[in-house]
Amino acid sequence: MKHMIKSSVMALALVATSALADDGVWNQIEGNWDQVKGSIQETWGEMTDDEIDQLSGKRDQFVGMVKEKYGIAQEEAEEQVDQWADSLDMDS
């Protein structure tokens, strides 16, 4: 039982650390939204300029848009958006 609790605590700590790192990248993406919009259209060509403008760099809305536009699961949309964000190399 102690091992399970310790493993759970470690997993939560990793998730929290990852989420905090994600926030930094997404703050940069949000702040540079006009500069990254072209990359979004290259990756997700079905999104219109108006739809991209409405997202304003908000990750949760972005994921929702990808999910709806492409008819994919939430997890897949999150993975695609996160891979795209990582490819921008915003944290260097």
C-alpha positions in Angstrom: 0.0 0.0 0.0 2.8 2.4 0.9 4.4 1.7 -2.5 1.2 2.5 -4.3 0.8 5.8 -2.5 4.4 6.7 -3.1 4.0 5.9 -6.8 0.8 8.0 -7.0 2.5 10.9 -5.4 5.4 10.7 -7.8 3.1 10.5 -10.8 1.1 13.6 -9.6 4.3 15.5 -9.1 5.4 14.7 -12.6 2.1 15.8 -14.0 2.1 19.0 -12.0 5.7 19.8 -13.2 4.7 19.1 -16.8 1.7 21.3 -16.5 3.7 24.2 -15.1 6.2 23.9 -17.9 3.3 23.8 -20.4 1.9 27.0 -18.9 5.2 28.8 -19.7 5.1 27.7 -23.3 1.5 28.5 -23.7 2.0 32.0 -22.2 4.6 32.6 -24.9 2.3 31.2 -27.6 -0.5 33.4 -26.4 1.7 36.4 -26.3 2.9 35.7 -29.9 -0.4 34.5 -31.3 -0.2 36.7 -34.4 3.2 35.2 -35.3 2.1 31.5 -34.9 -1.2 31.7 -36.7 0.5 30.8 -40.0 1.9 27.6 -38.5 -1.5 26.6 -37.3 -2.9 26.9 -40.8 0.0 24.9 -42.2 -0.8 22.1 -39.6 -4.6 22.3 -39.5 -5.6 23.6 -42.9 -9.3 23.3 -42.3 -9.3 26.0 -39.7 -10.3 29.4 -41.0 -8.5 32.7 -40.1 -11.6 33.7 -38.0 -11.5 30.5 -36.1 -7.8 30.8 -35.3 -8.3 34.5 -34.3 -11.0 33.4 -31.8 -8.7 31.0 -30.1 -6.3 33.8 -29.1 -3.7 31.3 -27.8 -6.0 29.5 -25.3 -4.9 25.9 -25.2 -8.2 24.4 -24.1 -10.1 26.2 -26.8 -7.5 25.2 -29.4 -7.7 21.5 -28.4 -11.5 21.7 -28.6 -11.4 23.2 -32.0 -9.0 20.5 -33.3 -11.2 17.9 -31.8 -14.4 19.2 -33.4 -12.9 20.1 -36.8 -11.1 16.7 -37.3 -13.5 14.5 -35.4 -10.8 13.0 -33.1 -10.7 12.1 -29.5 -9.8 14.6 -26.8 -6.5 12.8 -26.0 -5.5 12.8 -29.7 -6.3 16.5 -30.1 -4.3 17.3 -27.0 -1.3 15.3 -28.3 -1.4 17.0 -31.7 -1.6 20.5 -30.1 1.2 19.7 -27.7 3.4 18.3 -30.4 2.7 21.4 -32.5 3.5 23.7 -29.5 6.8 21.8 -28.8 7.8 22.1 -32.5 7.7 25.9 -32.1 10.7 25.8 -29.7 9.2 28.7 -27.7 11.2 28.1 -24.5 14.7 28.6 -25.9 
